[in-house]
Amino acid sequence: MRILLIGAWSAAFCLTAGFAQDVTVIQNATIHTVTKGTMKGSIVIRDGKIAEVGEKVMTPSGARVIDAAGKHVIPGIIDCHTHIAVDAINEGSVSVSSMVGVGDVVNSEGKDIYRALAGGVTTANVLHGSANAIGGKNVLLKMRWGKDADALVFQEALPSIKFALGENPKRAGQATGFQAPGAQQNLRYPGTRMGVEDVIREAFLRAQEYQKEWKAYEAKKSKGEAALPPRRDLQMEPLVEVLEGKRLVHAHCYRADEILMLLRVAEEFHFKIATLQHVLEGYKLAKEIAAAGVGASTFSDWWSYKVEAYDAIPYNAAIMHKKGVLVSLNSDDAGGAELMRRLNTEAGKMMKYGGLTEDEALAMITINPAKQLKIDQYVGSIEAGKQADLVIYDKDPLSIYSKVEKVFIDGNQYFDREKDLEERPKQDARKKGLLEKEKETEKRNAPLSRRPS
């Protein structure tokens, strides 16, 4: 029954919304380009991309026209840290799980995709969990609700991997609860922060040796010499890609001391960290983070929810931004997309906590995460030539009273609030009919009751 319901829902909300014609024009809107100011004007979408944007734009003959008078348009929201749409998050049995990847367990039927879409999110960075010092490979998805798993993947994006510092990766190495005399727990190294650092350094030392073996083999091969290729190591291959700048690193962290540790390890092994995730004490060393050219993806105002978050402050994002750090805001949603669909108001808080401008606030959920993920040439702002990932709001997007009315990805309309509301009674009726049918089937197949003899 679950498959039938999801299939019907996909058809109702994707197909009936109508995919874009060759040309769509959004007219008379307040357009928040993020990178080139705000204007009253129109956007022309052609072949999945923004063809033209401006105050005076000619409407091509035969184009589908959307009158957005009194409404606001922003680039599709990009969430730099989520755990939605996957059937597993952590491979926590080992300290280095770089051989696994959440891209292998994408669940395209997860309703959190649609809920995120309804909140204006068009791209989500789905990360492996934080149970390991070096975790698994991540996957970047577009919220193309109704498509299969492969079609959700943002194909142009660089691959990435998850690292984690602090309480989470060391937890499996610490004894918990009452210990009976002579009893042993199955603990996993590391159990301390210094152990986390050691795991990362040891892994990269091994990766360097593995890299040397392959370079030596390729050198012999190029000279025509007989050579046997090294044995493939799926755990080391992603780390070699990190060393060669071919795979981004997103590192879960909280405390200033561990952040400095990872910056020094990255410098030692000559690799770049794309983002420090959470980074709740980033304000303490914003200058050092900026000097290293490392991005920060944080929360708006979460603090004191665990020990290593006690020193967090709501001004963290604004302080880092003003010190020159590239900052984004994320949801860290693991299911339900509750915060994901409110990232616009999370950004609005930055105007209160730090006095950022509207464009600076919007940048933290659009162009900044796009830059961190190295996809800013494709998405993140409303500019001609970029993919047409757009969100239409009924009011100012940073207002708590605003609602998402329409969402476009690659020029195709994947969400329409009006059609959503129209379809809800039909969905409820379908669900009721299926439940009644299931009850009838169970009743028909139930064994006949007999009196005890």
Secondary structure, 3 states (H helix, E strand, C coil): CHHHHHHHHHHHHHHCCCCCCCEEEEEEEEEECCCCCEEEEEEEEECCEEEEEECCCCCCCCCEEEECCCCEEEECEEEEEECCCECCCCCCCCCECCCCEHHHHECCCCHHHHHHHHCCEEEEEECCCCCCCEEEECEEEECCCCCCHHHHECCCCCCEEEEECCHHHHHCCCCCCCCCCCCCCCCCCCCCHHHHHHHHHHHHHHHHHHHHHHHHHHHHHHCCCCCCCCCCCCCCHHHHHHHCCCCEEEEEECCHHHHHHHHHHHHHHCCCCCEEEECCCHHHHHHHHHHCCCEEEECCCCCCCCHHHCCCCCCHHHHHHHCCCCEEECCCCCCCCCCHHHHHHHHHHHHHCCCCCHHHHHHCCCHHHHHHCCCCCCCCCCCCCCECCEEEECCCCCCCCCCEEEEEECCEEEEEHHHHHHHHHHHHHHHHHHHHHHHHHHHHHCCCCCCCC
